[in-house]
Every structure is written in structure tokens, then in C-alpha cells.
Amino acid sequence: MIDRSVRIGVIGAGYWGSNLIRNCAELGVLDSVYDVDESAVEAARRAYPSIAAVTELEELFSRPVNAVIIAAPAKLHADIALKAIAHGKHVFVEKPLALSVADGKQIEREARAAGLTLFVGHLLFYHPAVKKLRSMIAEGVIGDIWHIRSRRLSLGRLRTEENVWWSFAPHDVALITAIFRDEPLRVTSAQSYGRGMPISDVAYADFEFSNGRSAHIEVSWLDPDKTARLDIFGTRGVLTFIDSTNGSSLALKPFMISTNDSGTPVAIRGEELNIEFEKVEPLKAEIEAFVDSIVYGRQPETDARQGIAVLRVLSMADEAAHTKVVQEVST
């Protein structure tokens, strides 16, 4: 049961902010909503008459809220997060934490000095299918992980501030580094511009990790097939998570390597299995985790340390795409 003594103000009432607002309201922790767009604020006020809906950020900070959720454009994340911390609020920042490692580190320093929770919105960690996938990996169901492939595609909702890499890839970078429990050693990357603008619409990155492990990420917001697919390759099979407009699925595709009579190695396919997982809304589970981290002083998995690590990886791949040279990890 969520502790409803925690009162949350949501900053940003747009497409994604409206989902956060709805879930906070359903959980009984929503106090207020802020947006510069008066029509968005009015829509929130009509939907939830008991809350405060404001167009001045200072008015929200003056409310009796313990915490804020920031769902503003990514270029504003750092500035708003620092203001919230200065007002003594616990902070949930939607991905990415910031648009530079330096800004991410500053947010982390200020939150730590103030003794406040800093929670990063890496939603996949709270998806029940991904939780099941990670538990199966931990149990050794597919053996040792040697490669991860991720594709995140959609059509529409183009950004004008950050490119598709910074908008889409944080989900996949966060999960890949968590599964490998490591940051990559180096990366090669490429980006393409479908609109003739200096903001990329398609991006690819290939990462090298320690012990010969690797990962590939492809993201695009100009693809008519809206889907997100994650394939985890192990020495005994593959786990595939698909999240699309038709719903989510998790499949186990086992195989084994053997040799035939002539000593030639062959791959033997096992029976594919559909894996059941709990049916809960990931966003609701994520907000509950944020509230629990405040109430019980628990360090969330998607904390500042993890958020900054993701920024490092995003930055190295983005730089590789623009300089056309292999980038190696730096701290």
C-alpha cells in the first residue's frame, strides 16, 4: 500500500506528463500540476478538480508537496531539478536525467548535500516483463550473456531540442548496462537526418564491453512500425521482450551447440516458450518505487549514480556519431 502522506507535484502536463498525472491521482499522491501551457493546465484542472493546477513554477514549489516529478522537455531537466532541490523537494526526473554528464553530476551533488532522493525515470526497470526477464537471467536460464540487441522504433512525436538518440536510447542504454553490470569500453555510432535538419531521426550504436561482450542499439522516430524489441543472447538461448501497440510479450528461445558425426558444430533449436509475467502498469509501479524510496530511505535502482552512467554512455555514442571516430569510455 502506497504511503499517501507523500504529496507530489507534477511538472509538465503534456503527452507523457498526463500519464504521470493520471497515475499519481489514481495512487492518491497527486497534489498539483504545473505547465506553461494554459490549455494543458486547464485540462488537468478539469480532470482532477481537487488539485492545484498552476502556470507559475514558484507557485507549485510553495505548495505543501514533498516531491516533484519532472516531465518537461529534456533541455529543462537540469535547471528544474536544481530549483526543486533548492526548495527542499525530492525529485523524480524523467529520462534522461540531463543532457550532459556535468549537469547530471551537479544535480546529484546538490541532492546528496540536501539529503533528498533523486530518482531517474528509466521506466523499463519497472516493467513486469523486464523484471521477469532479469530474474531469468539471474537464474542462468540462458547461460552467460554475450550480446544484447535493442530496436526502438516509432512514427511521430518528433523533437526539436534533443535528437532521437537522446530521446529514445536512454531506455535501452540503462537496461543494457544494468544487465551487463558494466559500462562499455568503446563504441562506434552513426546518425541519419531524414528531415534535412541538424537533429538526427535515426541512430545506431555498437558497443564493446569487457570479456568480448557486445550490444547493438537502433532507434528511429521515422519508422512506420511502432515497436520496441530487446533480444538477450546467452550461451543457451535467447530471451526476447517485445513491447508494441498490440501489447507486451516475453519469449524464451532455447538452443544448444553440439557437433554432428563429422565433428562440425551445429546449433540445435529447442521449443520456444511464451513466458507469463504479472500484468501491472509499469508507470504506476515506478511511481510507487519513488514514493517508497522517500518514505523508507531506500536507494532506488534508478538513482543518480545509474542516471549519470547512462549519460556517459549516451554522450560517448553521440560524440562517436558526430566525430566519426571510435569513442572510448571516460569518467
C-alpha positions as CSV (number, residue, x, y, z in Angstrom):
1,M,0.0,0.0,0.0
2,I,1.4,3.4,-1.0
3,D,2.0,6.0,1.7
4,R,-0.4,8.8,0.7
5,S,1.3,11.2,3.1
6,V,3.8,11.9,0.3
7,R,2.4,14.7,-1.8
8,I,3.6,15.1,-5.4
9,G,3.6,18.0,-7.8
10,V,4.0,17.0,-11.5
11,I,5.9,19.5,-13.6
12,G,4.8,19.1,-17.2
13,A,1.3,18.2,-18.3
14,G,1.9,17.2,-21.9
15,Y,1.8,13.8,-23.6
16,W,3.9,11.9,-21.0
17,G,3.1,14.2,-18.1
18,S,-0.6,13.4,-18.5
19,N,0.2,9.7,-17.9
20,L,2.2,10.6,-14.8
21,I,-0.6,12.8,-13.5
22,R,-3.2,10.1,-14.0
23,N,-1.1,7.5,-12.2
24,C,-0.3,9.9,-9.3
25,A,-4.0,10.7,-9.0
26,E,-5.0,7.0,-9.0
27,L,-2.4,6.3,-6.3
28,G,-3.8,9.2,-4.2
29,V,-0.5,11.2,-4.1
30,L,-1.2,14.0,-6.6
31,D,-1.2,17.5,-5.1
32,S,-0.6,19.8,-8.0
33,V,0.3,20.2,-11.7
34,Y,2.4,22.8,-13.4
35,D,2.8,23.7,-17.1
36,V,3.5,26.8,-19.1
37,D,0.7,25.8,-21.5
38,E,-2.6,27.1,-20.0
39,S,-4.7,24.7,-22.0
40,A,-2.8,21.7,-20.6
41,V,-3.2,23.2,-17.1
42,E,-6.9,23.7,-17.6
43,A,-7.3,20.1,-18.9
44,A,-5.6,18.8,-15.7
45,R,-7.9,21.1,-13.6
46,R,-11.0,19.7,-15.3
47,A,-9.9,16.1,-14.9
48,Y,-8.8,16.4,-11.3
49,P,-10.8,19.3,-9.7
50,S,-9.3,18.8,-6.2
51,I,-5.7,19.5,-7.2
52,A,-3.9,22.8,-7.7
53,A,-3.2,23.4,-11.4
54,V,-0.8,26.3,-12.0
55,T,1.2,28.1,-14.6
56,E,3.9,29.5,-12.3
57,L,6.6,27.1,-11.1
58,E,7.2,29.0,-7.9
59,E,3.5,28.6,-7.0
60,L,3.9,24.8,-7.2
61,F,7.1,24.9,-5.1
62,S,5.2,26.9,-2.5
63,R,2.6,24.1,-2.2
64,P,2.8,21.5,0.6
65,V,4.5,19.0,-1.6
66,N,7.2,16.6,-0.5
67,A,8.3,15.7,-4.0
68,V,8.1,16.6,-7.7
69,I,8.1,14.6,-10.9
70,I,9.7,16.4,-13.8
71,A,8.2,15.6,-17.2
72,A,9.4,18.8,-19.0
73,P,11.4,18.9,-22.2
74,A,14.8,17.3,-21.7
75,K,16.8,20.5,-22.1
76,L,15.0,21.9,-19.0
77,H,15.6,18.8,-16.7
78,A,18.8,20.1,-15.1
79,D,17.5,23.6,-14.4
80,I,14.2,22.5,-13.0
81,A,15.7,19.7,-10.9
82,L,18.2,22.1,-9.3
83,K,15.4,24.5,-8.5
84,A,13.3,21.8,-6.9
85,I,16.2,20.6,-4.8
86,A,16.8,24.2,-3.7
87,H,13.2,24.2,-2.5
88,G,13.8,21.0,-0.5
89,K,11.8,18.7,-2.8
90,H,12.6,15.0,-3.5
91,V,13.0,14.7,-7.3
92,F,11.9,12.2,-9.9
93,V,13.4,13.3,-13.3
94,E,12.1,11.7,-16.5
95,K,14.8,10.2,-18.7
96,P,17.4,11.5,-19.5
97,L,18.5,12.9,-16.2
98,A,20.1,15.8,-18.1
99,L,21.7,16.4,-21.5
100,S,25.3,16.4,-20.2
101,V,27.3,14.4,-17.7
102,A,28.4,17.6,-16.0
103,D,24.7,18.7,-15.4
104,G,23.9,15.2,-14.1
105,K,26.7,15.3,-11.6
106,Q,25.7,18.7,-10.4
107,I,22.1,17.6,-9.8
108,E,23.5,14.5,-7.9
109,R,25.8,16.7,-5.7
110,E,23.0,19.1,-4.8
111,A,20.5,16.3,-4.0
112,R,23.1,14.4,-1.9
113,A,24.1,17.6,0.0
114,A,20.4,18.3,0.8
115,G,19.7,14.7,1.8
116,L,17.0,14.4,-0.8
117,T,16.0,11.4,-3.0
118,L,17.0,11.7,-6.7
119,F,15.1,9.2,-8.8
120,V,15.6,8.8,-12.6
121,G,12.6,7.7,-14.8
122,H,14.1,4.7,-16.5
123,L,10.7,3.0,-16.9
124,L,11.8,-0.4,-18.3
125,F,13.2,-1.3,-14.9
126,Y,9.7,-1.3,-13.5
127,H,8.1,-3.2,-16.4
128,P,6.9,-6.6,-15.2
129,A,8.1,-8.4,-18.3
130,V,11.6,-6.9,-17.9
131,K,11.6,-7.8,-14.2
132,K,10.8,-11.4,-15.2
133,L,13.5,-11.3,-17.9
134,R,16.1,-10.1,-15.4
135,S,15.2,-12.7,-12.9
136,M,15.5,-15.4,-15.5
137,I,19.0,-14.1,-16.5
138,A,20.0,-14.1,-12.8
139,E,18.8,-17.7,-12.6
140,G,21.0,-18.7,-15.5
141,V,18.2,-19.8,-17.7
142,I,20.0,-18.8,-20.9
143,G,23.5,-19.2,-19.6
144,D,26.2,-16.5,-19.9
145,I,25.1,-13.3,-21.7
146,W,27.3,-12.3,-24.6
147,H,25.3,-10.0,-26.8
148,I,22.2,-7.7,-26.4
149,R,20.3,-6.2,-29.4
150,S,17.7,-3.4,-29.0
151,R,15.4,-1.7,-31.5
152,R,13.1,1.2,-30.6
153,L,11.0,2.4,-33.5
154,S,8.0,4.7,-34.0
155,L,6.5,7.3,-36.3
156,G,5.7,10.7,-35.0
157,R,6.3,12.9,-31.9
158,L,9.4,14.5,-33.4
159,R,11.6,16.6,-31.1
160,T,13.2,19.9,-31.9
161,E,15.5,20.1,-28.9
162,E,17.2,16.7,-28.5
163,N,17.9,14.2,-31.2
164,V,16.4,10.7,-31.4
165,W,19.4,9.2,-29.7
166,W,18.9,11.3,-26.6
167,S,15.2,10.9,-26.7
168,F,14.8,7.1,-27.3
169,A,18.1,5.4,-26.4
170,P,18.2,6.2,-22.6
171,H,15.7,3.3,-22.1
172,D,18.0,0.8,-23.8
173,V,21.3,2.1,-22.5
174,A,20.0,1.9,-19.0
175,L,18.8,-1.6,-19.2
176,I,21.8,-2.9,-21.2
177,T,24.3,-1.5,-18.7
178,A,22.3,-3.0,-15.8
179,I,22.2,-6.4,-17.4
180,F,25.9,-6.4,-18.1
181,R,26.6,-4.7,-14.7
182,D,29.2,-2.6,-16.6
183,E,29.7,0.3,-18.9
184,P,31.1,-0.2,-22.4
185,L,34.7,0.1,-23.2
186,R,34.2,1.7,-26.7
187,V,31.5,2.5,-29.2
188,T,31.0,3.1,-32.9
189,S,27.9,5.0,-33.9
190,A,26.1,6.6,-36.8
191,Q,23.1,9.0,-37.1
192,S,20.9,10.0,-40.1
193,Y,18.8,13.0,-40.8
194,G,15.5,12.2,-42.5
195,R,14.1,15.7,-42.3
196,G,17.1,17.6,-43.6
197,M,17.6,19.1,-40.1
198,P,20.6,19.0,-37.8
199,I,18.7,16.8,-35.4
200,S,19.1,13.1,-36.1
201,D,16.0,11.0,-36.8
202,V,17.7,7.6,-36.9
203,A,20.7,6.4,-34.8
204,Y,22.7,3.2,-34.5
205,A,25.4,2.3,-31.9
206,D,27.6,-0.7,-31.4
207,F,29.2,-1.2,-28.0
208,E,32.1,-3.3,-26.9
209,F,32.1,-4.5,-23.3
210,S,34.7,-6.4,-21.3
211,N,35.2,-10.1,-21.8
212,G,34.1,-9.9,-25.5
213,R,30.5,-8.9,-24.8
214,S,28.7,-6.6,-27.1
215,A,25.5,-4.6,-27.7
216,H,23.7,-3.0,-30.6
217,I,21.1,-0.2,-30.3
218,E,18.9,1.1,-33.2
219,V,16.4,3.9,-32.6
220,S,14.2,5.9,-35.0
221,W,11.1,8.1,-34.8
222,L,10.6,7.9,-38.6
223,D,9.6,4.2,-38.8
224,P,6.0,3.2,-39.5
225,D,6.3,0.0,-37.5
226,K,6.0,1.2,-33.9
227,T,7.7,-1.4,-31.7
228,A,10.4,-1.9,-29.1
229,R,12.3,-5.2,-29.1
230,L,15.0,-6.4,-26.9
231,D,16.9,-9.7,-27.6
232,I,19.3,-11.0,-24.9
233,F,21.7,-13.6,-26.3
234,G,23.0,-16.2,-23.9
235,T,25.1,-19.3,-24.4
236,R,22.0,-21.5,-24.0
237,G,19.3,-19.4,-25.7
238,V,17.7,-16.0,-26.3
239,L,15.2,-14.0,-24.3
240,T,13.0,-11.7,-26.4
241,F,11.0,-8.9,-25.0
242,I,8.6,-7.1,-27.4
243,D,6.6,-4.0,-26.5
244,S,4.3,-2.8,-29.2
245,T,0.8,-1.3,-29.9
246,N,-0.5,-4.9,-29.6
247,G,0.8,-5.3,-26.1
248,S,3.9,-6.8,-24.4
249,S,5.4,-10.3,-24.7
250,L,8.3,-12.3,-23.4
251,A,9.6,-15.4,-25.1
252,L,12.4,-17.9,-24.3
253,K,14.1,-19.4,-27.4
254,P,16.5,-22.1,-26.1
255,F,19.2,-23.7,-28.1
256,M,22.4,-25.7,-27.6
257,I,25.6,-26.1,-29.6
258,S,26.6,-29.6,-30.4
259,T,28.6,-31.4,-33.1
260,N,27.5,-33.8,-35.8
261,D,29.1,-37.1,-36.7
262,S,31.8,-35.4,-38.7
263,G,32.7,-33.1,-35.8
264,T,31.2,-30.0,-37.3
265,P,29.5,-27.7,-34.7
266,V,25.7,-27.3,-35.1
267,A,23.1,-25.3,-33.3
268,I,20.1,-27.3,-32.1
269,R,16.9,-25.3,-31.5
270,G,14.7,-26.0,-28.5
271,E,11.0,-25.4,-28.1
272,E,10.1,-21.7,-27.9
273,L,8.2,-20.8,-24.7
274,N,6.0,-17.8,-24.0
275,I,6.8,-16.6,-20.6
276,E,4.0,-15.3,-18.3
277,F,4.5,-12.2,-16.2
278,E,2.5,-10.0,-13.8
279,K,0.1,-7.6,-15.5
280,V,0.7,-4.3,-13.8
281,E,1.2,-0.8,-15.3
282,P,4.9,-0.1,-15.3
283,L,4.4,3.6,-14.7
284,K,2.3,3.0,-11.6
285,A,5.0,0.6,-10.3
286,E,7.7,3.2,-11.0
287,I,5.9,5.9,-9.0
288,E,5.3,3.5,-6.1
289,A,9.1,2.8,-6.1
290,F,9.7,6.6,-6.0
291,V,7.4,7.0,-3.0
292,D,8.9,4.1,-1.2
293,S,12.4,5.4,-1.7
294,I,11.3,8.7,0.0
295,V,9.3,7.1,2.9
296,Y,11.8,4.3,3.7
297,G,15.0,5.9,2.7
298,R,15.7,3.2,0.2
299,Q,18.2,3.8,-2.6
300,P,16.3,3.2,-5.8
301,E,18.0,1.2,-8.5
302,T,17.4,4.1,-11.0
303,D,19.3,6.5,-8.8
304,A,21.7,9.4,-9.7
305,R,24.7,7.0,-10.0
306,Q,22.8,5.0,-12.6
307,G,21.4,8.0,-14.3
308,I,24.9,9.6,-14.7
309,A,26.3,6.3,-16.0
310,V,23.6,6.4,-18.7
311,L,24.6,9.9,-19.6
312,R,28.2,8.9,-20.0
313,V,27.2,6.1,-22.4
314,L,24.8,8.4,-24.3
315,S,27.4,11.1,-24.7
316,M,30.2,8.7,-25.9
317,A,27.9,7.3,-28.6
318,D,26.6,10.7,-29.7
319,E,30.2,12.0,-29.9
320,A,31.2,9.0,-31.9
321,A,28.4,9.7,-34.4
322,H,29.5,13.3,-34.9
323,T,33.2,12.8,-35.0
324,K,33.1,9.6,-36.9
325,V,35.8,8.0,-34.7
326,V,35.6,5.2,-32.1
327,Q,34.9,6.6,-28.6
328,E,36.3,5.0,-25.5
329,V,34.7,5.3,-22.1
330,S,35.8,8.2,-19.9
331,T,34.7,9.2,-16.4
